[in-house]
Amino acid sequence: MSNKYYSSEFKYEVVTAYKNDNFSVKELTERYKIPKVTLYNWVEAFEKNGVNGFKDSSTWKSYCKELKEAAVRDYLSGEYSQYEVVRKYEISSRSLLRKWIKEYTSHRDLKDTSKGMSRSMTKGRKITWEERIEVVKYCIENRKDYQGTAETYQVSYQQVYQWVQKYEDGGDEALKDKRGRKKEEVELTPEEKIKLQMKKLERENERLRAENLFLKKLEEIERGRK
């Protein structure tokens, strides 16, 4: 996948086609070469803020712990859909809500978001190693939705793409700054190549386990609504 920037005009064209029922979701995603979750994020943004919803945010919207927990509990109660919760609590995207749901159902503490990473902030603030790992794992768990991840964490598409590539090649350590040049695969010994392949398989298995667990949990929640 190439490093793409989607203009507001492009997003509007896609959403208009979706709303006019010109194409099925599958046809749209194939025609415009975008993930399904990205399409839904754009539709959601348009329904909330019109064409202004397509503009890149230059600031990070903060959310307190209490709001996050209330939003997640409302969704898990079965009385509200994700769209309704997003509108009720004025959350920037369903992707962000899903991130909170995953953390909450994994018994992780939902913390206050006092500040975060925005495109303007990334120019003046070094993004920590831990933050890169979090972004990468979120992207992989969401089927490599680079655009959706960039919008959720307010970083650039290119940053997400590059971090994922580095992580898949070298794991957590590859996301650290100023590390020495990695050996090209042709330079590796047979033993090193085997170890490298094993690490890649372990990371892929870890990603699949996390994704399956999350999808299973959401399916259980959805079944409970019926």
VOBA-384866 format. One line per field, with one value per residue (C-alpha): residue in three letters; z negated, x negated, y negated; residue number from 1. Coordinates in Angstrom, 2 decimals, m for minus. Example, Ala and Ser with C-alpha at 12.3 -4.5 7.8 and 13.67 -1.06 7.14 Angstrom:
<nodes>
r <- [ALA,SER]
Z <- [m7.80,m7.14]
X <- [m12.30,m13.67]
Y <- [4.50,1.06]
k <- [1,2]
</nodes>
This chain:
<nodes>
r <- [MET,SER,ASN,LYS,TYR,TYR,SER,SER,GLU,PHE,LYS,TYR,GLU,VAL,VAL,THR,ALA,TYR,LYS,ASN,ASP,ASN,PHE,SER,VAL,LYS,GLU,LEU,THR,GLU,ARG,TYR,LYS,ILE,PRO,LYS,VAL,THR,LEU,TYR,ASN,TRP,VAL,GLU,ALA,PHE,GLU,LYS,ASN,GLY,VAL,ASN,GLY,PHE,LYS,ASP,SER,SER,THR,TRP,LYS,SER,TYR,CYS,LYS,GLU,LEU,LYS,GLU,ALA,ALA,VAL,ARG,ASP,TYR,LEU,SER,GLY,GLU,TYR,SER,GLN,TYR,GLU,VAL,VAL,ARG,LYS,TYR,GLU,ILE,SER,SER,ARG,SER,LEU,LEU,ARG,LYS,TRP,ILE,LYS,GLU,TYR,THR,SER,HIS,ARG,ASP,LEU,LYS,ASP,THR,SER,LYS,GLY,MET,SER,ARG,SER,MET,THR,LYS,GLY,ARG,LYS,ILE,THR,TRP,GLU,GLU,ARG,ILE,GLU,VAL,VAL,LYS,TYR,CYS,ILE,GLU,ASN,ARG,LYS,ASP,TYR,GLN,GLY,THR,ALA,GLU,THR,TYR,GLN,VAL,SER,TYR,GLN,GLN,VAL,TYR,GLN,TRP,VAL,GLN,LYS,TYR,GLU,ASP,GLY,GLY,ASP,GLU,ALA,LEU,LYS,ASP,LYS,ARG,GLY,ARG,LYS,LYS,GLU,GLU,VAL,GLU,LEU,THR,PRO,GLU,GLU,LYS,ILE,LYS,LEU,GLN,MET,LYS,LYS,LEU,GLU,ARG,GLU,ASN,GLU,ARG,LEU,ARG,ALA,GLU,ASN,LEU,PHE,LEU,LYS,LYS,LEU,GLU,GLU,ILE,GLU,ARG,GLY,ARG,LYS]
Z <- [0.00,0.88,m1.49,m0.56,m1.70,m1.15,m0.32,m1.60,1.99,2.37,m0.91,0.09,3.43,1.70,m0.96,1.63,3.66,0.50,m0.49,3.01,3.03,6.27,5.15,2.48,m0.32,1.27,4.65,3.08,1.13,4.20,6.53,4.27,2.72,m0.90,m3.92,m4.95,m8.39,m6.76,m4.67,m7.78,m9.60,m6.76,m6.69,m10.43,m10.25,m7.51,m9.41,m12.49,m10.97,m7.23,m4.98,m7.96,m9.37,m6.62,m7.65,m9.52,m13.15,m14.37,m18.02,m20.23,m21.87,m25.50,m27.19,m30.92,m32.41,m33.57,m30.07,m28.54,m31.09,m30.71,m26.93,m27.09,m29.69,m27.58,m24.60,m26.62,m28.16,m24.75,m24.80,m22.37,m19.12,m18.57,m16.36,m19.09,m21.77,m19.53,m18.96,m22.58,m23.98,m20.95,m20.43,m17.40,m15.80,m16.27,m15.98,m19.16,m20.94,m19.86,m21.29,m24.67,m24.53,m23.90,m26.77,m29.14,m28.28,m28.64,m32.20,m31.39,m33.12,m31.03,m31.81,m31.30,m27.95,m28.90,m25.80,m22.78,m19.45,m16.70,m13.39,m14.74,m17.96,m16.23,m14.61,m17.96,m20.30,m20.12,m20.05,m22.64,m21.96,m24.02,m21.99,m18.72,m19.97,m21.00,m17.61,m15.71,m17.72,m17.33,m13.57,m13.24,m15.41,m13.14,m10.01,m9.09,m8.70,m8.36,m7.66,m10.52,m12.92,m11.81,m12.43,m15.82,m17.14,m15.20,m13.51,m9.80,m7.57,m6.59,m10.21,m10.93,m7.75,m8.44,m12.09,m11.13,m8.53,m11.04,m13.69,m11.33,m10.32,m13.74,m16.50,m19.34,m19.21,m15.61,m16.73,m18.87,m17.54,m16.46,m16.44,m14.16,m10.64,m10.53,m8.45,m5.08,m4.82,m2.22,m4.82,m7.44,m8.24,m7.83,m11.61,m11.73,m8.87,m10.75,m13.90,m11.91,m10.34,m13.73,m15.18,m12.28,m12.76,m16.49,m15.86,m13.26,m15.64,m18.38,m16.05,m15.00,m18.60,m19.66,m16.66,m17.14,m20.84,m20.19,m17.40,m19.56,m22.39,m20.08,m18.59,m22.10,m22.83,m19.56,m20.20,m23.60,m21.95,m19.97]
X <- [0.00,m1.37,m1.53,1.65,3.10,6.83,8.09,11.39,12.67,11.85,13.56,16.64,16.81,16.65,19.23,21.59,21.40,22.12,25.11,26.57,26.47,24.51,22.37,22.32,19.80,17.65,17.77,16.86,13.88,12.58,13.21,11.52,9.02,9.83,10.55,14.18,13.52,12.07,15.23,17.39,15.18,15.62,19.39,19.52,17.39,19.61,22.82,21.43,19.76,20.46,17.45,15.64,15.42,12.96,10.41,7.32,7.41,4.54,5.39,5.92,9.31,9.03,11.33,11.52,11.52,15.12,16.35,14.52,15.97,19.49,19.30,18.07,20.66,23.44,22.36,21.92,25.37,26.85,29.05,26.89,25.08,21.52,22.82,25.22,22.49,20.13,22.77,23.89,20.39,19.03,16.21,14.02,14.51,15.88,12.31,11.45,14.52,13.60,10.12,11.65,13.98,11.07,9.05,12.03,12.97,9.30,9.42,7.01,7.39,8.94,6.86,7.50,6.34,4.83,2.74,1.93,0.22,1.36,m0.20,m1.33,m2.64,m4.63,m6.71,m7.82,m7.58,m9.38,m6.93,m8.02,m8.89,m5.92,m3.57,m4.88,m4.33,m0.75,0.02,m1.47,0.35,3.64,3.11,2.26,5.18,7.47,6.33,3.72,6.15,3.39,5.73,8.09,5.18,3.70,7.04,7.49,4.03,3.76,0.47,m0.31,0.53,m3.14,m4.27,m1.86,m2.85,m6.59,m6.26,m4.27,m6.87,m9.70,m7.83,m7.16,m10.81,m12.38,m9.77,m9.57,m13.28,m13.06,m10.80,m13.53,m15.35,m18.99,m19.56,m22.26,m21.50,m19.89,m21.47,m19.85,m18.35,m20.94,m23.65,m22.19,m23.59,m21.23,m20.76,m19.91,m17.44,m15.67,m15.49,m14.15,m11.42,m10.50,m10.14,m7.92,m5.74,m5.47,m4.39,m1.84,m0.42,m0.25,1.62,4.09,4.75,5.41,7.65,9.65,10.11,11.35,13.72,15.06,15.76,17.60,19.62,20.67,21.76,23.70,25.39,26.45,28.30,30.56]
Y <- [0.00,m3.42,m6.37,m8.22,m11.50,m11.73,m15.21,m16.58,m16.58,m12.89,m12.01,m13.99,m12.18,m8.79,m9.68,m11.16,m7.95,m5.96,m8.10,m8.07,m4.26,m4.34,m1.42,1.27,0.92,3.63,1.90,m1.44,m0.14,1.67,m1.28,m3.85,m1.44,m2.25,0.01,0.42,m1.07,m4.20,m4.61,m4.39,m6.90,m9.39,m8.89,m9.38,m12.54,m13.96,m13.22,m14.98,m18.04,m18.13,m18.80,m20.35,m16.85,m15.98,m18.57,m17.41,m18.38,m20.56,m20.08,m17.08,m16.77,m15.74,m13.23,m12.62,m9.15,m9.50,m10.35,m7.40,m4.98,m6.40,m6.09,m2.49,m1.49,m3.01,m0.93,2.27,1.79,2.59,m0.52,m2.50,m1.76,m2.96,m5.77,m6.91,m6.86,m8.84,m11.50,m11.59,m12.17,m14.08,m11.59,m12.27,m8.83,m5.33,m4.05,m5.91,m4.54,m1.00,m1.56,m2.49,0.52,2.84,1.36,1.52,5.12,6.09,4.70,1.90,m1.45,m4.23,m7.31,m11.00,m12.30,m15.62,m15.91,m13.83,m13.69,m16.03,m16.83,m20.20,m18.71,m16.00,m18.72,m20.07,m17.09,m13.80,m10.89,m8.35,m4.74,m3.58,m5.79,m4.36,m0.82,m1.65,m3.20,m0.25,2.41,0.56,0.35,4.05,5.12,3.10,4.90,2.30,m0.56,m3.15,m6.05,m5.20,m4.82,m8.14,m9.85,m8.17,m9.09,m12.37,m11.51,m11.34,m8.41,m8.17,m7.90,m5.05,m3.22,m3.52,m2.48,0.62,1.59,1.15,3.13,6.03,6.12,5.74,5.71,3.18,2.42,1.23,m1.62,m3.16,m6.21,m6.27,m2.58,m1.22,m0.14,3.26,5.94,6.50,9.98,10.99,10.23,12.54,15.94,18.96,19.05,15.33,15.74,18.53,16.41,13.48,15.61,17.06,13.56,12.51,15.59,14.91,11.32,12.43,15.05,12.43,10.08,12.79,13.82,10.24,9.58,12.79,12.12,8.60,9.69,12.51,10.09,7.69,10.57,11.60,8.04,7.80,11.19,9.92,7.04,9.38]
k <- [1,2,3,4,5,6,7,8,9,10,11,12,13,14,15,16,17,18,19,20,21,22,23,24,25,26,27,28,29,30,31,32,33,34,35,36,37,38,39,40,41,42,43,44,45,46,47,48,49,50,51,52,53,54,55,56,57,58,59,60,61,62,63,64,65,66,67,68,69,70,71,72,73,74,75,76,77,78,79,80,81,82,83,84,85,86,87,88,89,90,91,92,93,94,95,96,97,98,99,100,101,102,103,104,105,106,107,108,109,110,111,112,113,114,115,116,117,118,119,120,121,122,123,124,125,126,127,128,129,130,131,132,133,134,135,136,137,138,139,140,141,142,143,144,145,146,147,148,149,150,151,152,153,154,155,156,157,158,159,160,161,162,163,164,165,166,167,168,169,170,171,172,173,174,175,176,177,178,179,180,181,182,183,184,185,186,187,188,189,190,191,192,193,194,195,196,197,198,199,200,201,202,203,204,205,206,207,208,209,210,211,212,213,214,215,216,217,218,219,220,221,222,223,224,225,226]
</nodes>
